[in-house]
Amino acid sequence: MHTVYKALAPEDVERIIAYCQEHTIQKGGLFEVYLDPDTQVTTVVVNSRLEDEPMEKFCPLGTFYCNYLGPGIISLEEEDPHHDGMPSAKNHIKAIKQTIDTLTTRRGQRDAGPNEQ
């Protein structure tokens, strides 16, 4: 079930997508970015690994979707709240939400002037 996590201006979501594209696994980052050019939906997989582990040890932490439910909408695929999911799955959703919050904050800090940070 897709749920809205954040509703942002479409250009803000595009900046988040661009940041994730600049920080893909191939470039030493944590993201995998998949764009559907027909629908403008972007799927972002967030991976995790320990600091000193090799690239082969990357594990998918979770996924968020940009523009799936509409322009400027960042959504998550969450379990039914009436279903008792595995605690690790709930922790992964929490981590994905924190990642989105960080990306949103990073975007704001990058766009702010020197006196606004």
Steps between C-alpha positions, in 0.01 A plus 500: 500500500653833392475785747600862460799585714578850373334740261754743358529733206579291191832684452600404856433135423708535183790634709471201735504263201804682357681467835427127511623464139823677599546256791427162346681182598710528184621841622567382856159598640209304641229548237364318198276718283254366245307743281197403295515754215141429396349592836769719665486268801838452664574210731787553744650201681692591813776257591692459821839365586753534775767763446791267421316221317555438129240601242382140474359528853242765409153401616176664386354690793184608324344695220320826451315627197497846347198621304323161522187641665532837328750773414710597802385207712751274674331178598584179680364153472394422853338200654139516608502671843266229630751232403778417742805517274845387593678744732792521257263613222365775726857608576579509129200725434615727782851514346358581156293783651812635670687483169224694325500757781877536466475541123229762546711685759815470287310657212393789721850560635653492153246754372522730804721803493808527726304682773209256494679179599 
